[in-house]
């Protein structure tokens, strides 16, 4: 069976990729297809799927600043949206019940609200996967979406605890000691190095210290993984740890999407009810946009965040399974939930991929806030007298900035999407501001680029550099553009799209190392005589 699952998942994921869809869409369809052929989920797939979700939440925590959750647009926005969506969805479900939908006929008011509550959540797994594929996890709209999803995870923990009547053990209070153990965790992370022990450290802290410890005291294991990740987020190796777990997490999440399709047998009545649920999905997206826009974010930020959350959540299946087990929900509704969640992923994937294009089309008729009233994250940008813009201030961007400053003085301006990283650069004396260079409005928010002669595209994701290049070309930038890439085919694409110079970060690292050694050691070799 394992060979069939792996083969089917690979073929389906590959076909989805070639159709410009995320591979997860192929995995979902593969699960449904295998189920139709008589295959079902098993304990191994469920376990691997759970491991994937746990590692996902741990890596989210590694990139999450606790101050993000404390901002009013996150906690208040998530709460307002959850309450409004639950109330409106409940009205729609009651309407469906009133017009004679048989599966809903026997539901009480409490059960209707429970179903609406389950449908109000968005998928953490899908949103994060989508943001990672676009390289926009740290974009303003990406951090907003993730913050709202984390708040929803907290709501989920509260609900599951209340609905099962199971309170945490009395010794769960010991968990409050964890923040005080952060210095010990940091020292241990310092000592594990950069190889397989770093990966093992991440797995140990996610699954044992986080998920295992929380489960031991009667709390949701996934929440433990998220919190442990947040405790480690301030460490200098947090980003490296997240990257070391990336491929392992991605592999386990294949099982998560397969498991959704393998777990339920689609029925005609369940499919019909799922379609009714999907009719409510646009309302959910509109509410996200209205709530975020109320907090004075730009149209682009509000729209792209809403599109990232434009789906139903796997949490709906957890609620549905619990309700079915307790006799609050019929089997048809549980099947409909599974289908609605899966189909919402299929619908949301191409919409998210076209997010920037949808914004460009809709920005003409969506009213923007006045510049002086915008949220502090979306204020206008003044590049001053900068002659060089460096988009992406990671290791490569920072190295380029320092080299250019040594050669030409303070003529560069660094653009870094992460606010905390931008502040850190400023503390080190670099001219760096926070901004999203893939944002079509980013270039419009720059007050004057007349002095800019060179733009370096140094973002870690190829798609992000491509998007920034498209924005520069669309605005008829007259200066020169240089970009980095990891693979030869990416270099060819960048050159074809108009960059003046493209550099392979691996091959250039070798030549750069040689130049540095020769310059620093002042070596003077005698060339061999000509034959």
Residue, then its C-alpha position, 0 to 999 in steps of 0.5 A: x500500500x505504501x508504494x501505491x500511496x507514494x506513487x499516486x501522491x508523486x504523480x498527482x502532485x507533479x500534475x498539479x505543479x505543471x497545472x500551476x497549482x500547489x502540489x497540495x491540491x494534487x495530494x488532496x485529489x489523490x486521497x479522494x481517488x484512492x478512497x474511491x478505489x477502496x483504500x482508506x487511511x491507517x494509523x501510520x498515515x494519521x501519525x505522520x500527518x499529525x507530526x507534520x502539523x506539529x512541526x508546522x506549528x513549531x516552525x511558525x512559532x520560530x518566526x513569530x514575535x509575541x508582540x505581533x499577537x498583542x497588537x490590536x489588529x491581530x487579537x481584536x481582528x481575529x475575535x471580531x471576525x470569528x464572532x461575526x462569521x459564526x453569527x452570519x453562518x448560523x443565519x445561513x444554516x438556519x435558512x438552509x434548514x428552513x427551506x428543507x435541507x434534510x441533513x440539517x432538519x434535526x439540528x438544534x440551535x446549539x448544533x447550528x451555532x457549533x457548525x457555524x463556529x467550525x466553518x468560521x476558521x481558516x486553515x493554518x496548514x494551507x495558508x502557511x504552505x501558500x505563503x511559503x511557496x510565494x516567499x511572503x511569510x514575512x510580508x505585512x499581509x503574511x504576518x497578519x494572516x499568521x497572527x490571526x491563524x494563531x489566535x484561531x488556534x488558541x480559540x480552538x484549544x479553548x473550545x476543545x477543552x470546554x466541549x469535552x469537559x476535560x480540564x487540564x491537570x492541576x500540575x499544568x500550572x508548571x508550564x508557566x516555568x517554561x519562559x524562565x527556562x529560555x536561557x537554558x534552551x538558548x545555551x543548548x541550541x548554541x551547543x548543538x551545532x549546524x548538522x543533524x543534531x540541529x534537526x534532532x534538537x528541533x524534533x525533540x523540542x517540537x514533539x517532546x518538550x512542546x507537544x509531549x509536555x502539553x499532552x501530559x498535562x491535559x492540553x492540546x499538543x499542537x499548542x505546546x509545539x507552537x509555544x516552544x517555537x515562540x520561546x526559541x524565536x528570539x535566538x540567532x539560530x531560529x531561522x536556521x533551525x526552521x530551514x533545517x526542519x523544512x523538508x521533513x515537515x513538507x514530507x509529513x504534510x503530504x500525509x496530512x493532505x492525503x489523509x483528508x481524502x482517504x478519511x471520508x467516503x463522498x456521498x451525493x447528499x454530502x457533496x450537495x451540502x458541501x456546495x451549500x457551505x461553499x456558497x458562504x465562503x465568499x462572505x468569509x473572505x469579505x468579512x476578513x477584508x472589512x475587518x482588516x481594512x478597518x484597522x487602516x491597512x492598505x487595500x493590497x494588505x487587506x486583500x492579500x491577507x483575506x485571500x490567504x485565509x479564504x478557505x475552510x479549516x481542517x479544524x472543522x473536521x476536528x469539531x465535526x468528528x467530536x460532534x459526531x462522536x457525541x451525537x450532535x451531528x449526523x454522518x452526512x454533515x461530517x462528510x460535507x465538512x470534509x468535502x467543503x474543506x477539501x474543495x475550499x483548498x482546491x478553489x483557494x490555491x489558484x486564487x492565492x497564486x493570482x493574488x497580486x493580479x487580482x489586486x491590480x485589477x480590483x485596486x481601481x475601484x477599492x477605496x484606499x485610506x488617506x496616506x496620513x491615516x494609514x497603519x504604521x506598517x504601511x506609511x510612505x517611504x523616503x529613500x533620501x539620496x540613496x543611489x543603490x537599493x538592496x531588496x532583501x537584507x539577509x546574509x547576502x544582502x547584508x554582505x553586499x551592503x557592507x561591501x558597497x559602503x566600504x567602497x563608495x560610502x553611505x549611498x545604499x538603502x536596504x529594504x527588509x520585509x521583517x520589521x525586527x530585522x530592519x531595526x537590528x540593522x539600524x542598530x548596527x548603523x546601516x540605512x535599512x527600512x522595513x518594506x515589502x519589495x514584492x508589493x505593487x504599492x511599495x514602489x508607489x509609496x517611495x516618494x522619489x527614486x530619481x537618484x537610484x542607479x542600481x537595484x540589487x535583488x537579494x531576496x532568498x526566494x526566486x519568486x520574490x525576486x521575480x515579482x520585484x523585477x516585474x514591478x520595476x519593469x512595469x514602472x519603467x525603472x531606468x537604472x540597472x538591476x542585478x539579482x541572485x539565484x540558486x539554480x542555472x535555470x533561474x539565472x536564465x529566467x532572470x536574464x530573459x526577463x531583463x536583469x543586467x547581471x545575475x549571479x549564482x549564489x553558490x558558484x559566486x560564493x567560491x570566487x568571492x571566498x578566493x578573492x577575499x583570501x587573496x586580498x586579506x592575506x596579500x598573496x602574490x603568486x608567480x604564474x607558471x611559465x607558458x609551455 
